[in-house]
Amino acid sequence: MIPPSLLLIRIGRVPIVIPLLLLWPIALALLAVGLPVSLLLLLFTFRPRKAWLALVAVGWIYAFFTAFRGLNINVKGRNRWVQIKVL
């Protein structure tokens, strides 16, 4: 599963390209710092079941965001056309 790298928003004839590829290192750094801290806090409060759930939820969240790759939304009105693509 490869995460999405570009978000293209086109309103009428004006395209807006947002490089999601640049946001992934920031998200990975936050995850690398936040996950061990949260797991240690959950283990020290004697809640190993919730710690396991937090660890599994990271995989679910990653799968959720990678599922957006290939999303294409087109909305056409009388005078306006909006298109959203996740590449």
C-alpha positions in Angstrom: 0.0 0.0 0.0 1.5 3.3 -1.1 0.2 6.5 0.4 -1.1 9.3 -1.8 1.4 11.8 -3.0 -0.5 14.6 -4.7 -3.9 16.3 -4.1 -5.3 18.1 -7.1 -8.2 20.5 -6.5 -9.6 22.2 -9.6 -12.3 24.8 -9.3 -13.4 25.9 -12.7 -10.1 26.4 -14.7 -7.9 27.1 -11.6 -5.9 24.1 -10.5 -4.4 23.9 -7.0 -1.8 21.1 -6.5 -0.9 20.2 -2.9 2.1 17.9 -2.6 1.1 15.4 0.1 4.5 13.7 -0.3 6.1 16.6 1.6 3.7 16.0 4.6 4.5 12.3 5.0 7.9 12.8 6.7 6.3 15.2 9.2 3.6 12.7 10.0 6.1 9.9 10.3 8.2 12.0 12.7 5.2 12.8 14.9 4.2 9.1 14.8 7.7 8.0 15.7 7.7 10.2 18.8 4.1 9.9 19.9 3.5 6.2 19.6 6.2 5.0 22.0 5.3 7.7 24.5 1.6 6.8 24.4 2.4 3.1 24.7 4.6 3.6 27.7 1.9 5.7 29.4 -0.7 3.0 28.7 1.5 0.3 30.0 2.5 2.2 33.1 -1.2 2.8 33.9 -1.7 -1.0 33.8 -3.9 -1.0 30.6 -2.0 -3.4 28.3 -5.2 -4.1 26.4 -5.6 -0.4 25.4 -1.9 -0.3 24.5 -2.4 -3.1 22.1 -5.5 -1.4 20.6 -3.4 1.8 20.2 -0.7 -0.1 18.3 -3.3 -1.8 16.0 -5.1 1.5 15.4 -1.9 2.9 13.8 -2.1 0.3 11.1 -5.8 1.0 10.6 -5.2 4.7 10.2 -2.4 4.1 7.6 -4.7 1.7 5.7 -7.4 4.4 5.7 -5.2 7.1 4.3 -3.7 4.8 1.6 -7.2 3.9 0.5 -7.6 7.5 -0.7 -5.1 7.0 -3.5 -7.0 7.1 -6.8 -10.0 9.0 -5.4 -11.6 11.1 -8.1 -14.6 13.4 -7.3 -16.3 15.5 -10.0 -19.1 17.9 -9.2 -20.6 19.8 -12.1 -23.1 22.6 -11.7 -24.6 25.1 -14.2 -21.7 27.6 -14.0 -19.1 25.8 -12.0 -17.1 22.6 -12.1 -15.1 21.3 -9.1 -12.8 18.3 -9.4 -10.8 16.7 -6.6 -8.1 14.0 -7.4 -5.8 12.2 -5.0 -2.8 10.8 -6.9 
